Amino acid sequence: MSESKKLAKASLESLYRIFTVPEAPDSTLGQIDQSISQNLAGFLQEHIVAAERDLADIERDFADPHIPEQPTFVSDQIQFVLDKLVAQSVHISAPSFVGHMTSALPYFMLPLSRIMMALNQNLVKVETSKAFTPMERQVIGMVHHLIYQQPDTFYQRWMHDRGHALGSFCSGGTIANLTALWAARNNVLPPQGDFAGLGQDGLLAGMQHYGYRGLAILVSERGHYSLGKAADILGIGRRSLIGIETDANNKIRTDLLAKKCDELAKQNIKVMAIVGIVGTSETGNVDPLDEMADIAAERNIHFHVDSAWGGPTLFSDKYRSLLKGIERADSVTIDAHKQLYVPMGAGICVFRDPETLSSVEHHAEYIIRKGSKDLGSHTVEGSRPGMAILVHSGLQIIGRQGYELLIDQGIEKARSFADMIQAAEDFELVTEPELNILTYRYLPADIQQALIAAADATRIEANQRLNLLTKSIQKTQRGLGRSFVSRTRLNLVRYQRDPIVVFRAVLANPLTTTEILRDMLAEQREIANRPAMLAQLADVRALLGIS
Ligand SMILES: Cc1ncc(COP(=O)(O)O)c(C=O)c1O
């Protein structure tokens, strides 16, 4: 903001005004308010600048560490927000933005979000949330039912029970996974004799009391990094989160999982949880949940399923069977801000047994009292917004059949995109979509063939050079701002575990058409045919001995 601008004055009178008097319709804020309500997409298109500005340059707009002494006029701040923030934000709801798990939102979320903000309810306790607490308990119950399909009598008994919670509503998948593993950890070393439990006496006392040498969590090598954070926070350490190899389809190898469990038992290391994944973050695959449930049940180990991404596949009559065995999990994570199309941050963790979460119960006299229905007694977080209103509304307005359509068309679009890539002479489909995520790279057919025949060292070197090319194409495409796929690096069985950099497409936006995907491939092809990229390709061809 310019130095010469008129400054507002701090006075009680103006403070009363900003708390009580709505902005006039013709003020800057009033006008923005109106145009957002009438046409959010148009407003964003008008204000988000397509060309990429360097982040270091943007940082100069946010370089001042001083809190202003004098107030700023609302209109000035709004102008700053428009020019410096909105203009340089990411158009994640564009149908050609298919790179990440953050997608478009249904329009009704906007007014509902405003109601939520305006009411500013705090779900930590009934005294500050009233009807929002039973509503959140119902949402947790609905997600529980989606997974566990218990009879109505079960929900009548437990959903609103003051001493229990069927799950925990939180800010996202990370906290949902942490909550599940927190409960699992406390249950694996329960109170006994003079040991008052992990919550009271801590991990060291628990290990000494039970005589274990360590605790471990087992998950496939494709497990989300939030599990590493959980292992760290829960005091068992990231190295105790053990990654089990995956097979050619990116699914955990259950033979190795069972073997690892038994090896650890022999070393007197207690496995506190086995984690199955529904929708691996990079490749969208689903672990063999039924087999994992068997392994966990045989050894009396907590079975957690991280279905942050893929859980809503349960809405689909056609694809639900991919998740067979999820109903045997002790706990399940679902991120509402992913495929329930709710704004961030809304995540949920549910527990099959209403007693499981009791192992982390926490009370305080002034707030979450014993015997109250306060949800704060079973959550990691303290003060929490009423985001459940958005999940509740999504479930009501879209309904099971609506979500089914969204899920089915995402999976089928991913399949069509995969076919399109396979039919193209110059692209390689790296991982097949099982749900709605796939990976691929630019790889002309002659190089593809030569790679198969190449000696190990040559192949590894060629893949390294191709990785640089894939990165350059992805960065150039992002910079152009017309379309976007993300990129990741995979060590796949099919490629002798060479690190391969790939484009990653996530097809969850219902407005993405196959036409858009075709154009996106054409754009990537066009970028790959620019002189600098052609030189990189010539280099790879020379290495592989093809002219
Ligand atoms: C499988 C999986 N689990 C957990 C998470 C973490 O979710 P959040 O980013 O909402 O904390 C993600 C996020 O992408 C995920 O893909």
The ligand as an ORCA input file, in Angstrom:
! r2SCAN-3c Opt
* xyz 0 1
  C      -4.118    -40.976      1.828
  C      -4.022    -39.664      2.551
  N      -4.039    -39.646      3.892
  C      -3.967    -38.504      4.601
  C      -3.879    -37.293      3.962
  C      -3.754    -36.031      4.782
  O      -4.858    -35.244      4.654
  P      -4.861    -33.679      5.010
  O      -3.987    -33.024      3.989
  O      -6.296    -33.347      4.898
  O      -4.343    -33.514      6.380
  C      -3.876    -37.252      2.563
  C      -3.779    -35.971      1.859
  O      -3.590    -35.854      0.695
  C      -3.944    -38.459      1.836
  O      -3.919    -38.491      0.503
*
